[in-house]
């Protein structure tokens, strides 16, 4: 079996820059791979953990990455703000992937509301001038309104949509 090669600690700043660039070029797999190479050397590197979460969630739509993959990274984030904020990002992006796949049921609404709850928990923990959680909250509100999403009459979650996909977004 082929073995992975380790990068040098000196190359980490440049590798981080490359991971960010690949993400921005909509190439999440190379970004994910680079993040994993960096984390093999510095497993607690916070900015790399955050880039990894985003690279994994970038893959929800096109490659069928399961929601649990980025969720496993959350406990490695050192501050509560990041844990709450990125938990919200994962839920929001999962909901958007399901919505883009044509789902409109109450389960999608509930996922957005869970994301919004995570953003709400993050808001008071944000550094001065950091309104990212507010911006994400507002995005969720607009998506819910635009798509006319609503909870069930009884307020209970309709898990049928999520179970149908076995926690994976279908391939197109």
C-alpha positions in Angstrom: 0.0 0.0 0.0 1.2 3.5 -0.7 2.2 5.6 2.2 1.6 9.3 2.7 4.6 11.6 2.8 5.0 14.1 5.7 5.4 17.8 5.1 8.0 19.8 7.0 6.9 22.1 9.8 8.6 25.0 7.9 6.1 24.5 5.0 3.0 24.9 7.1 2.4 28.6 6.4 2.6 28.1 2.7 0.4 24.9 2.9 -2.3 26.9 4.8 -2.3 29.5 2.1 -2.6 26.7 -0.6 -5.5 25.1 1.3 -7.4 28.4 1.5 -6.7 29.0 -2.2 -8.0 25.6 -3.2 -11.2 26.2 -1.2 -11.7 29.5 -2.9 -11.2 27.9 -6.3 -14.0 25.4 -5.4 -11.6 22.5 -5.1 -12.4 21.2 -1.6 -10.7 17.8 -2.0 -7.2 19.2 -2.4 -7.9 21.7 0.4 -9.1 18.8 2.7 -6.0 16.8 1.8 -3.6 19.7 2.6 -5.4 20.3 5.9 -4.9 16.7 6.9 -1.2 16.9 5.9 -0.8 19.9 8.2 -2.8 18.4 11.0 -0.5 15.3 10.9 2.3 17.7 12.1 0.3 20.2 14.2 -3.0 18.5 15.2 -4.3 21.5 17.2 -3.7 24.2 14.6 -7.0 26.1 14.9 -7.1 27.9 11.5 -6.4 24.6 9.8 -9.2 22.8 11.7 -11.6 25.6 10.6 -10.5 25.3 6.9 -11.0 21.6 7.1 -14.5 22.0 8.4 -15.3 24.3 5.5 -13.6 22.1 2.9 -15.6 19.1 4.2 -18.9 21.1 4.1 -18.0 22.3 0.6 -18.3 18.7 -0.4 -21.8 18.1 0.9 -23.4 18.8 -2.5 -21.1 17.2 -5.0 -19.3 14.3 -3.3 -21.6 12.9 -0.7 -19.5 13.7 2.4 -21.5 12.8 5.5 -22.4 15.4 8.0 -20.6 13.5 10.7 -17.2 14.1 9.1 -17.0 17.8 9.9 -18.9 17.3 13.1 -16.0 15.1 14.3 -13.7 18.1 14.0 -15.8 20.4 16.3 -14.5 19.1 19.6 -10.9 19.9 18.5 -11.7 23.6 18.3 -10.4 25.3 21.4 -12.9 28.1 22.0 -16.7 27.9 22.6 -17.4 30.6 20.0 -15.8 28.5 17.2 -17.5 25.3 18.4 -20.9 27.0 18.3 -20.3 29.0 15.1 -18.9 26.1 13.0 -21.6 23.7 14.4 -24.1 26.2 12.9 -22.2 26.4 9.6 -22.3 22.6 9.3 -26.0 22.4 9.9 -26.8 25.4 7.6 -24.7 23.9 4.8 -26.2 20.5 5.3 -29.7 22.0 5.1 -28.8 24.0 2.0 -27.5 20.8 0.3 -30.8 19.0 1.0 -32.7 22.0 -0.2 -30.7 22.2 -3.4 -31.5 18.5 -3.9 -35.2 19.4 -4.0 -36.3 18.8 -0.5 -38.7 21.3 1.1 -40.0 19.4 4.1 -40.1 20.5 7.8 -36.9 18.6 8.4 -35.1 21.2 6.3 -36.7 24.0 8.3 -35.6 22.3 11.6 -32.0 22.0 10.3 -32.0 25.7 9.6 -33.5 26.4 13.0 -30.8 24.3 14.7 -28.1 26.2 12.8 -29.7 29.4 13.9 -29.7 28.2 17.5 -25.9 27.5 17.3 -25.4 31.0 15.8 -27.4 32.5 18.6 -25.2 30.7 21.2 -22.1 32.0 19.4 -23.3 35.7 19.2 -22.5 36.7 22.8 -19.1 35.0 22.6 -17.9 36.8 19.5 -15.0 39.2 19.7 -15.9 42.9 19.2 -16.7 43.7 15.6 -17.2 40.0 14.7 -20.7 39.8 13.4 -20.3 36.6 11.4 -22.9 34.7 13.5 -25.4 37.5 13.0 -24.7 37.4 9.2 -25.2 33.6 9.1 -28.4 33.9 11.2 -29.8 36.5 8.7 -28.9 34.3 5.8 -30.9 31.4 7.3 -33.9 33.6 7.9 -33.8 34.7 4.3 -33.5 31.2 3.0 -36.4 30.0 5.1 -38.5 32.9 3.9 -37.5 32.6 0.2 -38.3 28.9 0.2 -41.4 29.2 2.4 -40.1 26.6 4.8 -42.1 25.9 8.0 -42.3 23.4 10.8 -45.0 20.8 10.9 -48.4 21.8 12.4 -47.6 19.9 15.5 -44.1 21.3 15.8 -42.6 17.8 15.5 -39.8 17.0 13.1 -40.6 15.1 10.0 -37.5 12.8 9.8 -38.5 11.2 6.6 -36.4 13.5 4.3 -33.2 12.9 6.3 -33.7 9.2 6.6 -34.3 8.9 2.9 -30.8 10.1 2.2 -29.1 8.0 4.8 -27.4 11.2 6.0 -25.8 11.7 2.6 -26.7 14.2 -0.1 -27.6 12.3 -3.3 -25.3 12.5 -6.3 -26.6 14.5 -9.2 
